[in-house]
């Protein structure tokens, strides 16, 4: 590994991308893992961190947050040969001689091979127009909940009325002093059970039907949010220290379309070795497609070793395609 060159660059740090990076470590490859989201875990972690997933092998049930944690622990074995770059979008890929030059939203990398594990593409949070957003977004606005301890004893506002809003509110209620759930209607799109659980929490206040108007603060520190009653001139100010916008995310493969790959129905077409139409670029997980593909996390986990083994042989033709079992490689 050099400062900007690795054997393998993986696009996407969701569950499949993380396991792909781990398995690449088992093949003694240096790895760079790049994702447009601010945290590892991908779409499941961003959209439903506290919801249980029931089809992960060996786990009767596990939340997206927990899955991200155990995959991080697994990947940590190769922390010296794996570099992770978050909040960074891959923009262009160009092959020059035997290497790929990868331009991101922040810098330029070089890699011998690429595995795309981008799920449904890059994610951007849906935002609403609200006065003061640009001023406070970096430090006081979040689009998914993580590191719950930092909200202990604080007053926070959750904007939205869907499952993500209720997942966030219920998770925050165990830490925050007060959670204001602000929605523009009296009715919610969330699952009825989640709504009933939230109503049982003493520190969750339902603020409906209201829409956010402006963020209020002093000395660049957020102190409140001004809201307006729907179809009314009535306004009120809530004292809050952090805002969560839970209007979901917009996925896009716009940049991927420009990489020269064969794409059909928003998916990258791959062969039986998970290689794309460009030698040296592979795809795994939901972004990859072949006949009768089942788009599940478990499927992506199975594709990861196959793709990495092909990459190892592509980069180093003298290496065996099939490696030893992990029980023969590690002692703990």
NULO-657147 format. One record per residue (C-alpha): residue in one letter; z, x, y. Coordinates in steps of 0.5 Angstrom, whole numbers, plus 2048, in hexadecimal, padded with zeros to 3 digits. Each point is the difference from the previous one (the first is absolute). Layout:
! NULO-657147
AZXY
...
//
This chain:
! NULO-657147
X800800800
X7FE803807
X8027FC807
X7FA7FB7FF
X7FD8017FA
X8037FD7F9
X7FD7FF7F9
X8007F9801
X8017FB806
X8027F97FE
X7FE7FA805
X8067FB7FF
X8078017FF
X8027F97FD
X8038007F9
X7F98027FC
X7FF806805
X8078027FF
X7FF8007F9
X7FA804800
X803805805
X8058017FA
X7FB8017FB
X7FC804804
X806805800
X8018007F9
X7F9803800
X802805804
X7FC7FE806
X802800807
X8007F9804
X7FF7FD806
X8027F9801
X7FE7FC806
X8017F9802
X7FF7FC806
X8077FC800
X806803802
X8048007FA
X7FE8027F8
X8007FA7FC
X7F97FD802
X7FF7F8801
X8057FE7FB
X806804804
X7FD7FD807
X7FF7F97FE
X8057FE7FB
X8058067FF
X8067FB7FE
X7FC7FC7FB
X8008017F8
X7FA8037FD
X8007FE7F8
X7FA8047FD
X802807801
X8018037F9
X8078027FE
X8037FC806
X8027F87FE
X800800808
X800804806
X7FF7FF807
X7FA804804
X805804804
X8048027F9
X7F98027FD
X7FE804806
X807803800
X7FF8027F8
X7F9803801
X803804806
X8058037FB
X7FB8017FB
X7FB804805
X806804803
X7FF8047FA
X7FA803803
X802800807
X7FE807801
X7F87FF7FF
X8007F9803
X7FF7FF807
X8017F8802
X7FD7FE807
X8027F9802
X7FD7FC806
X7FA804800
X7F97FC7FE
X7FA8047FC
X7FA7FF805
X7FA8047FD
X7FF8047FA
X7FA8057FF
X7FF8057FB
X7FE807802
X7FE8057FA
X8057FF7FB
X8067FD804
X8017F9804
X802800807
X8047FA802
X8017FE807
X8067FC801
X8037FC807
X804807801
X7FD8067FD
X7FB8037FB
X8018027F9
X7FC8037FA
X8017FE7F9
X7FC8027F9
X8007F97FE
X8027F9802
X8037FA7FD
X8007F9804
X8067FC7FE
X8007FB807
X8017FA7FC
X7FD7FB805
X7FF805805
X803802806
X8067FB803
X8017FE807
X8057FC802
X7FF7F9804
X802800807
X8017FB805
X7FF801807
X807800803
X802804807
X8038067FF
X7FD8027F9
X7FD806802
X807803803
X8047FE7FB
X7FC8017F9
X8018077FE
X8087FF800
X8027F9800
X7FA7FC7FC
X7FF8007F9
X7FB7FD7FB
X8048007FA
X8088027FE
X8028067FD
X806805801
X8057F9801
X806804801
X7FD802807
X8017F8802
X8078007FE
X8047FC806
X7FA7FF804
X7FD7F9803
X7F88007FD
X7FB7FB801
X7FB7FE7FA
X7F97FD803
X7FC7FC7FB
X8017FA7FB
X7FD8037F9
X8038037FA
X800807804
X8047FD805
X8057FD7FC
X8008067FB
X802805806
X8057FB803
X8047FF7F9
X8008087FF
X802801808
X8067FB7FF
X8048047FC
X800806805
X7FF7FD807
X8057FC804
X7FB7FB802
X7F97FE7FE
X7FB7FC804
X7FB7FD7FC
X7FB7FD805
X7FA7FC7FE
X7FB7FC804
X8017FA7FC
X8067FC7FD
X7FC8017F9
X8008067FC
X7FA8037FC
X8058047FB
X8037FE7F9
X8057FA801
X8058047FC
X800806805
X8007FB806
X8067FD7FC
X8048067FF
X7FF802807
X8037FA803
X8068027FC
X801806804
X8057FF805
X7FD806804
X7F87FD800
X7FF7FC806
X7F97FC800
X7FD800806
X7FA7FA800
X7FB7FE803
X800807804
X7FB805802
X801807802
X7FE801807
X803807803
X8058067FE
X805802804
X804806801
X803805805
X7FE808800
X7FB7FF7FA
X8057FD7FC
X7FF7F97FD
X8067FB802
X7FD7F97FE
X7FA7FC7FF
X7FD7FA805
X7FE7FA7FC
X7FD7F9802
X8007FA7FD
X7FA7FD7FD
X7FC7FB804
X805801805
X802804807
X8078017FD
X8028087FE
X8068037FE
X8028087FF
X8038027FA
X804807800
X7FD8047FA
X7FF8087FF
X7FA8007FB
X7FA7FB7FF
X7FD7FF7F9
X7F97FD800
X7FE7FD7F9
X7F97FD801
X7FD8047FB
X7FB8067FF
X7F9800801
X7FC8047FB
X7FA804801
X7FB8047FC
X7FC801807
X8018087FF
X7FF8007F9
X7F97FD801
X7FD806804
X8028057FA
X7FA7FF7FC
X8037FD7FB
X7FD7FA7FB
X8047FA802
X7FF7F97FE
X8057FA802
X805804804
X8018057FA
X7FD8077FE
X7FC8007FA
X8028067FB
X7FD8027F9
X8048017F9
X804806803
X8027FC807
X7FB805803
X7FC7FD806
X7F9801802
X802806803
X8028067FB
X807802802
X8027F9803
X8047FC7FB
X8037F9801
X8067FC7FD
X8047FA801
X7FE7FA803
X7FB803804
X7FC8037FA
X7FB7FB7FC
X7FD8007FA
X7FE7FA7FB
X8067FC7FE
X805803804
X8077FD800
X803802807
X8078017FF
X805806802
X8008017F8
X7F9801800
X800805805
X8068047FD
X7FB8017FA
X7FA802804
X804805804
X8018057FA
X7F87FF7FE
X7FE802807
X804806801
X7FE8037F9
X7F97FF802
X802803807
X8038067FD
X7FA8017FB
X7FB7FF806
X804806804
X8028047FA
X7FB7FF7FB
X8038057FB
X8067FB800
X8017FB7FB
X7FF7F9802
X8067FD7FC
X806804801
X8078017FC
X8057FA800
X805800806
X8068017FA
X7FD8077FF
X7FF802807
X8077FE803
X8078017FD
X8047FB805
//
